[in-house]
Amino acid sequence: MKKTALLFLFVSHIIFGQVPSPKSHFGFSIGDNYHLATFTQTEAYLQKVAKASPRVKLQSIGKTEEGRNQYMVIVSDPKNIKNLAKYKAISQRLARAEGLSESEAKALAKEGKAVVWIDGGLHATETVGIHQWIESIYQFTTRTDEETKRILENTIILFVHANPDGQELVSDWYMRKEDTLKRSTEFLPRLYEKYIGHDNNRDFYMMNMSESANMSRQQYIEWMPQILYNHHQTGPEGTVVAGPPYRDPFNYVYDPLLVTGIDALGAAMSSRLNAEDKPGYTMKSGSVYSTWWNGGLRTTAYYHNIIGLLTEIIGDPTPKTIPLVPNRLIPNSATPFPITPRKWFFKNSIDYSLSLNYAVLNYATRYREEVLMNIYKMGRKSIELGSKDYWTLSPNKVEKLTSIAGTNLRSKSDSLFSVVYKNPETRDARAYIITADQSTTRFAFVNILLKSGIRVEKATKAFEFNGKKYPQGSFVVQTNQAFRPHVIDMFEPQDHPNDFQYPGGPPVRPYDSAGWTPAFTIGIQFDRILTDLQAPLETIPYGQLQISTPSFEAANFYAFPTSDNASFTLLNDLLKAGVEVTKTKDAFYVTHNAAASSILSKATVKITPLASLPKQDSKKVGAKRIGLWDVYGGSMPSGWLRWILEQHHFDFKLVFAKEIDKGNLKSKFDAIIFVSRAIPSVKAEAPNEYMSREPLEADIPAEFQETLGKITAAKSIPSLRAFLEAGGDIITIGSSANLAYHLNLPVKNALVEVVNGKERDLPGEKFYIPGSVMQVAVDEGVEANWGMTPKADVYFSASPVFHLSAEAIAHGNLIPLAWYASDKTLRSGWAFGQTYLKDGIAAFQAKVGKGNLFVYGPEVTFRAQTHHTFKMVFNQLFENK
């Protein structure tokens, strides 16, 4: 026995002694003060580790937006590494649960390995995340203790790098100073994800960015982990780390096993820290994090039956101090082991993170079969619920029940329950049909489903169902599938509860959006099917839909619709090629020539051949010179719009405050766009929303110095007024509607009340709409709205609402473009006091000199999700010649 043990230690030394330590590669240990590793260094280290360790398989899961490799490091026992295809197939079968009996599932669970996702670096300035990731990979490839061996034998760990571009930028920026005491991640010159920075954790059901698409493929199509651990920072002041269990509300489409699974992992994580005498873990009401929202890396996982974990930890390579926060020093169920004030080092955070990783993996090891069976059970239940009549429990049903019952709830409980919860009209859908006879935005919507592992089917021929005819090519999404919660969430309105600190008190702010419903904001037409569907269907492969070009017929003239976003991509391509294009309210028109035909034949939008042009007057279209506001360090709303414009082939130039302040803007631009938070408030007491603090010009590289500055009333507004008066157009979105007030236009804030003779903003106890989807009426006859529908679903997030001067409207100086037409315009989310919106103006056009100001209160380009309202911006980026 002794010889065997000695031989094992000798062999272990030979195998694992070859794995380089971080210090031997980077020149410092992970967690050393004042040191960060770049992605270039990390990539080289991963390659060394993969070459040296039989526990590792290194895989690029795709390219980032800046073209770097995005890595997944698969770590497990060498025997498992040799059989990854087998264990991946087991994970897939259990997660999908299709055609799998419970006895078969148990056999697979017994044979399979728990698959656990651990990521790092998503928010690149949260430097603990990627560095704990590096250290964890080293530890799990070199440790030979019993716990580590047991974990490696029973689990497959997917270490996923969430943001290589950001790591490179942030670490380079921090390490650029020779003096370690001057090192800081503050004042980055641009966003740490090419387009969207921190919002890269808001893209996981849309998957617009390469990184989120890469990771989603591994989560929902390839590996389908049972547990996903998403590392973030920073923890609430006076604590070290916030984690699960989370506060209410959770989303009502979840399986209860998901919620209790999160709670169980949370207990394991906090208990591990307590056992290791590591205080400062807070949960539940101890932090702001909930499980309501879809769209984040760990939250989209919930809708796929994956136990998603988020921790927010303190830590920085520059040492900090845990401050004195008296109310955090009382132990309670949210913070059972408070931490006292003390000095805090980067290495402390790395050690805590490693302990939390071990807690998660130890849980997955000890309950391996249960973890595997539970994802199967959740998937199987979803399939069952999608195959029968079912009513999701939600607040609106409770409100309906209460309003019907009055004071007689007990005496009528059985019959009342049936009235509400057995009403056939309000039961959950069995399927959704997306008709083929609508715009190409349907492809965008279907793609976000396919990329998220949702089963989508396509009609192989025309069919009729429930008395309605559907054309060939219509898409069908049935709910009898394992990821039913995600299907429901993409099509149905979210029903957020009224959540107040106390009755009559202020609202409790949701962590992110309260409502989102992509089917609404993308603007697709679909039918809810409440019974089993019989139709000639074929299943589309998971991943990316290949969009074929419609049949193209040569003709003298061609038309394509103003209602389709893809038409603007085509329009830009035609204008760049020198092709003449004219337009009317409903269509763009092109005369046949070789250049036009070559471009039109490749278009995805429907092209209609014409023998002659229509008799109604049409206007010749020209491209405007476009400026898009941005700011030093990068604006996320601007970055999203930059991506949207690039996708639709617009040419534009970023414009910063310094250039605006110099004036003479009309010589450079025809239209300038200001996204939310660009234009400051007119109220003197309101702080500028961007760059209240700026770096010293001498402290940043010369290439970024021209991007410094902010929009001010003293310098910028006169320049913008001159631009408008000279014939320029300005488009403002969200809070940048402030420009209308700076210009003294005859418009007023509609969301005010008068108290003691003074106007004030409506308080949250009377009016509160966090991020939610509202409906507006649209004047589709106004040229600014050509291609829009009479009603549109818009994203409302503390959005301005207006009252316009009746006299200015009568004289044509102000033109209402969209308004809230009733006292009930909520489509999805939470809108307390929405009656205050009635007759309020959501968007308007104002004549200023020779130019026009277009004001959009709602976030019409929000996170590149609101496809249906993109045209509200696109229309203003072309001129009539």
N, C-alpha and C positions, 0 to 999 in steps of 0.2 A: 504493500500500500504506500509506504514512504517513497519507494522508487518511482511509483506511478505519479505521485504528487509532485515529486521533484522534476520528473520528465515534463509534466503539464506546465509547471512554472517556467521551465526552460523554453518549451515551445511557445508559450504565451509571450515570453520576453522577445523571442525572435520575431514573432508576428507583429506585436504591438510596439515594440521598441523602435520600429521603423517609421511610425507615424510622428511627424515633426510636431513639437510643441508650438503653440502660438508665438511664444517668445523667441524661439529659434528662427521663426519665419518673419514675423512682423518687427522684431527688435524690442518688443515690450510684451508683458503679459496682459491678457484681456482683463480689463478692470483697473489697470494702472491709471493713476491720475494724469490728466492732461494729454491723453493719447487716444486717438481714434484710427481705425483701419479703413483704408479706402476700398472701393469695390475691386479695383485693379489688383491690389494686394490680396484681397479675399479670394478672388477667382483663382489666382495662382496657388493659394493655400489649399483650396478645395481640390484642385487637380493633384496636388501632392498627397493629400489624405486619401483620395480615391485610389491612387496608384499604390499606396502602401498598405491599405487595410482591406481585408476580405469581408469586412462588415459593411462596406460602402458600395453603393452604385450611384455615380454622379450622372445627372441627366439635365440637359437644357430643355425646358418646357416651352420655349419660344423666345422671341426677341422682344426687347422693351421698345418704348416709343423712340428712344434715342439709339436703338440698334445694338444694345448689349445683350449678352446671353442672360436669361433668367433661369436660375438653377433650382432644381429640387435634388436634395441629397437624401437618398434612401439609405437608412441605417437599420440593420437587424443582424441576427445571428447569421454566420456564413451559410449555414444550411438553408435558411430562409431566402437569402440573397440569390441562391442558385435556383430557387423555385418561385420567383416573384410572379411570373405569369399565372401560376396556379392560385396563389393567394389573392391576386388581383381579381381573378375570375370569381372566386368565392365571395369576395367583398361586393362585387357587382351583382351577383345573383341574389345575395341576401338583401341588398339595398333596394333592388327593383322588386323583389318578392313575387314576381310574375310566374305563374304555373309551378309554384313551389309549395308543397305540403309542409305542415309543421314538423313532421318526422324527418323529412328531407332537409329542412332548414336546421334542425337540431344536429343532424349528422354533419352538415357543412360547418356549423358553428363549432362543433367539437374538433373538426379538422383544421379550421381556419385560424388566422392570426388577427388580432385586433389591429386596425390601421389607425394611427394617430398622427394628425397633422400638427406640426409646430412651426410657426413662421417667425419672421423677424424683419424689421426695417420698413414696414409699410409707410409709416410717417417718419421720414428720415431724420428730422431733428430730434426725435425721441430715440436717442442714441443707445439706450440700454437694449432695445429690441434686437438690433442686428448683432450686437456684441455678445449678448447672452446666447444668441444663435450659434455664433462661431465657437464659443466656449463649450456649449452643449454638444456640438458635433465632435469636438476634441475629446470630451469626457466619455461620450458613448462609444467612441472608437478605440479607447485605450483602457478604460477601467475593466478590472477583472473580478470585482467583488460579487458576492452572490446575488445581491439585488439587481445589479446591472445585467448580469448574465441571464437572470430570470426574465427581466424585461425584454432583452434582445431575443430570447427564445420564443416569447409569446406575443410580441408585437412587431409591427413594421412601422418605423417612424419615418414620416415624410417631412424632412426639414426643408421648408420652402422659403426662398429669398423673395420678399414681397416688393422690393423697389431698388434694384441695382443702381439706376440712374441717380436716385436720391442719395444713396450712400456715398457715391463718388463725389457729388457736389458738396454735401454737408461735411464730410471728413476732410476734403481738400480745403474747404473754407476755414474750418476750425484749426487745422494744422499749419495754415499759411504763416502764422505768427511765430517767430523764433522765441519770443518771450512767452513762456507757458502761462504766466499770470494774465496775459492779454488775450489768450485764446477764448473764443466764444462762437457759438453757432448762431448768434444774433445777426440780423441784418443781411441774410442771404440775398444775393442780388437778383435771384429769380426763383420761380417755383421749383420745388424738389421732385415734382413729376412734371414732365415737359409742358403739359397743358393745364393740369388741374391741382397740383400740389396736394394739400390736405384732403381735398375732395376725392382722392383716389380710393378712399374708404366709403365713397357714396355711389359707387359705380357697379356694384356686383349683381344687380339684376338687369342693368342695361348692357354692361360689358362693352362700353365704347372704347375704352383704352386697351392697348395690347396686353398690359400686365394683368388686368382683371380678367380678360378673356383667357389668357394662359392659365391662370390659377383656377378659374371656374371649370375649365375642361378637366383638370385633374380632380377637382372636388366632385363634380356631378356626372362625369362621363367615364373617366378613366378609373381612378382609385376609390372614389366614394368612401372616404374615411368615416368611421363611426364617431370619432371625437376630433374636434378642430380647436386648436389653442392659438389665439391671436394676441400677440404681445403688444402692449401700448404703454404710454406714460402721458400725463403724470398723475399720481394719486392725489386725493383730496388733502388739503393742508392739514398737518397734524397727524397724518397717517403715512404708512409706507406704500401700501398697495390696496387697490380696490378690485374686487373680483366677485365671482358668483357666491351664493345666490343673489339675483338682482331684484330690484323693486318692481312692483306692479305699475302699469298693466302689462300682461303678456298678450300676444295676439291670439284671438279666439279660434283660429284655424289650426293651431298646434295640437298634436297628440299629447295627452297628459303625460305619457311616458317621457316625452322630450323635456317637459318642465321639471319633472322630478329627477330626471337624469342630470340636468344642469345643477340642481340643488345638491345631488349626491356628490358630484365632482367638486362642487364648491366646498362641501364639508370636508372632503379629503384634502383639498388644497390648504384650507385654513388650519386644519388639524396638523398637517405636516409642519407648517411653520411654528405652530404652538409647541409641538413636540421637540422642535429644534431650538426652542427659546428665541424665536424670531418674532417679536411683537409688531403690531401696526397693520394687521389685515382688517379691512372693513368691507362690509357687504350690505345687501338689502337697502334699508333707508340710509345707510352710511354714505352712499354715493348717489349720483344722478342716473346711473346706467340701468336701463330696462331692457326688455326683450320684445318690445312692440313692433319696431320698425324693420322693414326689409331694405336691402341695399348695401349693407356693410359686409365686410369679409366674413365676420362671424355670424351676422344676423341673417343673411340670405341662406346660410347653412341650415337655420332652424326650419325653413320651409322645405327642406330636403331631408328632414328627420335626423340631422346630424347634431350632436351635442356640441354647440358652439360656446367657447369660453373666451372671455375677454378679461385681461387684467390691465390695470393702469398703475404703473409703479413710478416712484420718484427716482431720480438719479441723473448724474451728469458727470462728464470727465473732470469738470472743475468742481472741487468739493463744495458741498452746501451744508446748511444747518437745518435740522428739523425744528420748526418754530414751536413756541408755546401756544397751544390752542386749548384753553381751559375746558371747553365743553367736549373735547375729544379725550379727556383724561378719565371719564367715568365709564367703566366697563358696562356694556350692554350687549344685546343679542346681535347688533350690527357690528360692534367692535369689541369682541370679548377680551382682547389682550392689547390694550392701548400702548402706544410707544411714548416715551418721555423725550423732551427736547435733548438733542445731542448733535454732534458733528456727523455728517453722512458722506461716505465716499462711494465712488463709482463701483468699487469692488463689492461693497455691501449689496448693491442692487443686483449685480451679476450673481452673487451667491443666493440671494432670495429667488431670483428667476430660475436658477438651476434647481433649487429645492421644489419650486412649483412644477417644473417640468417632470421631476421625479415623482411628485405626488400624482400627477395626471397619468403618467405611464405605469406607475405601480397599481393604480386603480384599474387601468385597462388590462393589466396582467392578471390581477387577482380575480377580476370579474369578466375575463375574456369571453367566455361563452355567453354570459348574460348580455354583455355589450353587443355582441354579434347578433344574438337572438332579438334584442330589443329593436334594432334598426329594421330587422325583418318584420317584427310584429307591427311596428308603426307603418311600414309600407303595405303590409297585408290589410291592415285596418283601413288605410286610405283607399285601397282598391275596393274593399267592401262598401265603404261609404259612397263611393262614386258609382256604385252599381245598384243603389236603392234610394228610396226617399229618405232625406235627412235634412234636419234643420239645425244649422250652426247656432249655438248659444251666443247671444250678443246683446249689447245694451238696447238697441232699438226694439228688440222683441220684448225685453223687460218693460220698457217705457210703454209699448203698446198694451201689454198685459195690465200694467198699473192703470192706464187711462181708461180701459174698459171696465176694470173691476171696481174702481172707486174704493169705497169702504167695505165692500162685500167680498173681499178676496178669499177669506176662509170658507165661507159657505158655498162658493162657486169654484173652488180651486180646480177640480177635475175638468169641468166643462170649459173653464176659461183657458186652461193649459192647452186643451185640444183646439180651441178657436185660434190661438196664436201659433202653437207649435205643430199643428197638424193641418194648417192652411195650405192646400196644395199650390197656391199661387206664390207662396213665399219660401218654398223649399229650395234647397241648393240645386244648382244645375248639374245635370249628368254630362253635358257636353256644351261646347260653344262652336258655332259655325261662323267662319270668317269668309264672307262671300268674295268670289274672284272679281266681281265687277265693281271695283273701287280702286283708289289710288295705290301707288307703289309703297306707301307707308305700311301696308299690310305685310310686306316682306321684312321690313325693319322689325315689326312686332313679332313675327314668326321666328325671326333669327334670335331674338333674345330668349325665346322659349327653347329653341333647339340647342343653343349654346349653354343653356342651364339644365340640360338633360331631360327636358320635357318631351313626351311622345306626342308628335304632331302627325296627323294624317292628311292626305290630299285626295280629293275626289277624282277618280280616274275617268269619270264621265258625268254628265249632268244627271241630277237626281231630284226627286220631289219628296219633301217630308213635311208633315203637318200642313199640307195644302200650299206650301211655298216651294217654288222651283229654285234650285241652286245650280249655277253653271259648273262645268268641268273646271278643275283647278281650284275650287274652293277648299279652304283649309278647315280641318276639324280637330278640335282639342277635347278629348274626353277626360273626365275626372276620375275614371276607374284606373288610376295609376298611382304608383308609390309616392310620387311627389305632388299629390293632389293639393296640399296646402299652398304650394307655389302657384299652381294653376289658378286656384280660387283667388289668390292674392293679386295676380296679374289682370284678372278680368273684373273682379267685384269691388265695390266701394269698401274702404276700411271704415269701421264703425267705432271710433275712439270714444271712450266714456267721458262724461263730464268729470273732470279730475281737479278738485279744489282743495286747498290746504285745510279748509273747514267750511261748513255751509255759509254761503254768502261771502266767503273770503276770496283771496286771489287765486288764480289758476296755477296748477303745477305744470311747469313747462315740459313737454315731451323731450326726450333726448334728441330726436331729430324730427322728421316729418310725422304728422299725425295721419295723413292720407296721401296716396300717390297714384294708384291705379293706372298703370301704363296704357291699358286699352283705351282709357279716356283721354289721357294727355297726348298719346300718339295719334289719336283721332281715327281709330278704325271702326268700321261698322260690323257688328256681330249679333248673332241671335243666341239667346239662352235656351237650351234644350232641356226640358224637365223629365223626359222619359228616355228609355233606351233608344238609341239611334241605329237605324238600318240604312246603310248607304254603301255604294261601291268605293272603297277606300284603300289606299296603300300607305304604308308607314314611311315617313321621310327619315333618312339616317340622322342620328344625333350630330350636332356640330353646327356647320354653317350652310345655309341654304344657297345653292347655286342659282342665281337669278338669270333666266334666259331672256334674251331680247325678243320683243314681240315681232311677228312677221312684218316685214317692210315691203311696201308696194310702191314702185316708182310712179310719180304723178307730176303734174305741173306745179302744184302747190301742196303744202303740208300744214297741218294744225296739230298743236299739242296743248293740253289743258293748263290753265293758270292755277288750278286747284291742287296740282301735284308738286311736292317738294322737288322731285327729280327733274321737273321741268326747268327749274332754276339752274341746276347743274348743266343741263343741255343748253339753256339759253346762254350761259357764260361761255361754254365751249364754242357755240356758233358765233358769238360776238368777237371772241378772240381770233377766230378764223376769218373775220371780215365779212361774215354773212349778214345780210340785212334781215332784221326781224321786226315785225309789227305786232301789235296786240289790241285786243278788245277785252271786255270784262271777263269772258270765259276762255279765251284761247290766245296762244301765240301763233303767228303765221310766218311761213318761210316759202320763198319762191325756189323752184328747183334749179340747182346747179351742182357741179361735181363736188365742191367743198361741202355744201349743205347735205347732200345725199350721203356722203361718206360718214359724216358725224351722226346724222339721223338714223342711219342703219344700225348703229351700235347702241342706241339709246334704250334704256329700260322702261321709259315712260311710253304710253300708247301714242303712236303717230297715226293721224288720220289723213289719208290722201284726199286731195280736193282737185276738182277740174277747174275751179275758179275761186277767187277770193270772195268772201262775203260782202254784201253791199253796204253793211254798216261801216261807219267811219272807224278807222283803226289808227293807232299811234305808233310811230317809229320808235324803237327801243334803243337806248344807248347805255353803256356802263358808266357808272359814276366812279370818281376817284374817292376811295373809302379810307377813312381813318378810324381806328379802333383804339379807344383810350386804354392805357395801362399805367402801371405805377411801379416804382422801384420795389423789387422783391416779388412782384407779380400779383395780379388780381385773379382769384379763381374764377369769378364770373366772366372776366375778360378772356381767360384761358379757355373756358368752355366755348365761348362764342368764337374765339379764334379757331378752335377745332371744327366747329360747325361750318364756318365760312370756308375753311380749307376743304372740307368734305364736299362742299357744293361748288367748288372751283371759283370762288370769288378771289380777286386780287385786292389786297388791302395793305395798309401800313399802320404799324403801331404808333400811337402819338401820345406823348407824355406832357406833363404840366409845363415844363420849361418851354417846349415848342409852342404850346398853346399860348403861353404868356407873351411870347415874342410877337404875336399877331400875324396879320397878312395870311390868314389861314385859307382864304378863298383861292389863293394862287397855287395851293397844294392839294386841296380837298374839295369835293362836292358834297360829301356827307360824312359826318362824324358820329360815332356811336359811343354813348356813355352807359355802361352797365351799372348795376346796382352798386351803391356806395362810392361812386365817383364824385358826385356833386355834393358839397357839404350843405347842411341845413342852413336856413336863413336865420334861425334862432341863435343869438349870440352865445347863449349858454351851452349850446349843443357842441360837443367836440367833433372835429373832423374825423370821419370814420376810417380814413386811411392815413397812416403815417403821422400820427401825433408825435412819434419819435422817429428821427431819421439819423443815419450814420453821418459822421463828418465826411465831407467830400474827399478830403485827403486820405481817409481811411479805406477807401474802396478803389478797385481798379478803374483806370481812366475810361475803359469801354462802357462802364455802367454809370458814369457821372451824369450824363445827359438825362438819365431816367429818374433822377432825384426830383423832389418837389411834389406839391399837391395842388389841387384846384382850390383857388381862393376867390372870395368875393371881390377883393381889391384889384387883382390883376387878371384873373382868368375870365371872370364873367363879362367884363367889357370886351374882351377879345372874342368871346363866343357870340355876344350880341352883334358885334361888327360882322362876324362871319355870316350870321343869319341875315342881317340887313343887306349884305352884298349878294345874297342869293344862295347861300349854303343851306343845307338841311342838317338838322341834328335829331338823332333818335335817342331818347332816354328810356331806361328800363328801371323799374323798382324805385328805390329811394332817390335815384338821380332825377326823378321828377321834380326835385327841389329847384331845378333850373327854371321851371315855370314861375316859381315864386320870386326867384332872384330877378327875373325879367319883368316883374310886376304885371303879369298877365291877369286878366279878370277871372281868376279861378280861386276856389277856396277848398280847404280840407273838409271833406264831408263827415269825417269821423270825430266830431267834437261835440261837447255839450257846454252849456252856459251855466256857470256857478257863480253866484254873487256878482252877476253882471260881467263876468270874464269868461272868455272861451278857454277850454282846456281839452286835451285829448281824452277820449273816452277811456275810463279805467278798465283794467282787466276784469273786474267784477261785473262789468256790464257788456264788454265786447272783447272777445279773445278768439283769434283764429291763428293758430300756429301754421306750420306748413300743411296746407290742405288743397284739395281740388274744388274749385268753384266754377259755376257756369255763368257766362256772360252772353248777352244779346249783341249781335254784330250787325252793323250797317254794311251789308255786302255790296251795296251799290256804289259806295265811295271808292274811288280808285285806290286809295291806300289799303283797302280791304279786298281788292279783287282776288278771287280764288278761295276766299273764306266761305264758311257755311253760316247760316243765320244764327246759330248758337255754337259756342266754343267752350271747351273746358280749359280753364286756366289755372296755373299754380299760384296760389295766394300765400304770401309769407310776410306778414306785417306790411302788406302792400298799401300804397297810398290810394285813396279814393277821393273823387273830386265832385264839387258842384261848379258848374260853369255859368257864366253870366248869360242870361237869356238874350240880352241886347247884342252881345258879341256873337252869339250863335246866329241871331237873325241877320246880322250884317255879314256873315260868312267868315268872320275873323277866327272863330272857334268852331270846329267840326267834331261832334261826338263820334267816336269810332266804335266804342263798345261800352256797355253799361250793365249793371246788375238789375234785371228787369222785375224781380219779385222779392218777397221777403224770405224766400227759401231757395237759395241758390247753391247750397252745399251739395257736392257730388260725392266727395270721399274725404273722410278725416274727421275734423272737429271744428265746429263753427258756433261758438257760444255768442248769442246776441246778433246773429246774422241778419236780423230784421233791419239793423242800422244800415245795411248795404243798399236797401231798396232805392232804386232810381239814382244811385250814385254812379258817377262816370268812372269807368275802368281805364279808358284810353281815349285820347283826343288829339286832334291836329290843330295847331295854331299858326296863323300867318304872322310872321315877324319880318317886316321889310319885304325884300324880294324872296326871302327864304321861308322854310317851314320848320316848326318844332313838332316832332311826333313824340307823344308822351304815353308810355305804357306802364300803368301801375303794377299789374301782375308780372311775375317773372316769366316772360314769354319765351325765353331761351333756357330755362332752368336746367342746369346740369345735363344739357343736350338730351333731355327726356321729353320735352314738350313739342314734339314734331308738328302737331296741328297748328301751333301758333308761330312757328318759324317764319311763315309767310308775312306776318305782321312786320317783321324786320326786312325780309328779303325784298318786298315790294318797294321799299323806300330806297333801295340801293341801285335803282335804274332810273334813267331820265327819259323824258319824251323829247325826241329831236324834231 
